[in-house]
Amino acid sequence: MPKLLAVLMSLALLLGIPAPVSAATVHTVTFVNQSGQTLWVGATVNADSSVNLSGLPTLASGQSATVTIPEGAWPYHWRGKFFGRQGCAGQSGSTFKCAVGDCGPWADRCSTGEQPTSLAEFNFDQNDGLAPWYNVSYVNAFSVPITIRANDAQGSPPECETMGCPENLLPYCPQVNKRVGTNGVTPYCLNLDRDHRTPYSDALSSRCPKAYAWSKQDAEQGNQTVRQCRNCSGFTVTFHAV
């Protein structure tokens, strides 16, 4: 059997199939809703991630729920983002629609890319010894404050630091960036130029330096936009009040 296993592993390498990482941690993400409103958790994945999440929770204010990241099977990584959809109504699968963060007609999953909203972004990769990587992004828009905290973390700062901030940044949104959702009442702040520093990014990053406010902020000297946590059981994503 050991000889056969060696042959199979050699064949897998020739075919470009990485060996499974059976001893690696499969992480969880816990969502905590402190926003003062009901949120429908949405998730979308990067192009190189094969598993779209379903069965995502709807959280009344004060509720929490946990999902397991599907990184323990092929392709042994999950790269994507989570967000809180706001002002949703309608029948799941047909008329369901959200005022902010809309991503298709399903209450428990996304079938399209998300409309601009605050994001909690992750790179879970069992073949990357530095992973998981994580960050809060307001690059497309700010809708609710988000923080990401590593659970059961074993690492010295800046590794495993809490990212994002609990502060409501809507009062600092430049007038030109102010928007309301499709329901006409849910406010958010839209970034009109995600690839350059602007009054939008300056206003947000000055009050929340541990979140992306424009796409190339991680290239700025001394930036605090992204972290990794090699030893943790998962993360807690908290949606704070606006």
PyMOL commands that set and color helices and strands:
alter all, ss='L'
color gray80, all
select helices_A, chain A and resi 2-14+170-172+175-177+199-207+217-219
alter helices_A, ss='H'
color red, helices_A
select strands_A, chain A and resi 28-33+39-45+58-59+64-68+77-89+97-100+119-125+133-137+141-142+146-151+163-164+178-180+187-190+227-228+234-239
alter strands_A, ss='S'
color yellow, strands_A
deselect
rebuild
show_as cartoon
